């Protein structure tokens, strides 16, 4: 009898809906695909295989994330995503409510980190980029590869209407 307890898998297709990261950002959907995997249930570090993944973060998930982090005097946050980035609008209570807005992109800081880069931020036309950039730096990296249930490497980020797509590869290796 062989001491090898590994399981051979010809093709893997897996979907995760609702992956909550430790920082509180919801990844709405993660799709994995791979071929020729060998999984060793008694020693997962000995498993081998490779494949691809696509992770989707919808605008509403970014909005909820920002709503949970917002200062008390910022409210009515709305987020939209288009091909050139993430747009945030809200109101800040000073003496009267004033509109605030920001434009940012999610980008690869490294093959294992996804970060937010601020393009612009303003309140009633006055620039707030330095102030907001300082706050964003405290949140970065926003997503790390180790947050995924299998080893992944980030390879690209795409902004689409209503969502951000992160593409990469999966590598199981002994």
Buried (B, 14 or more C-beta within 10 A) or exposed (E): EEEEEBEEBEEBEBEBEEBEBEBEBBBBBBBBBBEEBBBBEEEEEBBBBBBBBBBBBBBBBBBBBBBEBEEEEBEEBBBBBEEEBBBBEBBBEEEEEBEBBBBBBBBBBEEBBBBBEBEBBBBEEEEBBEEBBEBBEEBBBBBBBEBBEBBBEBEEBEBEEEBBBBEBBBBBEE
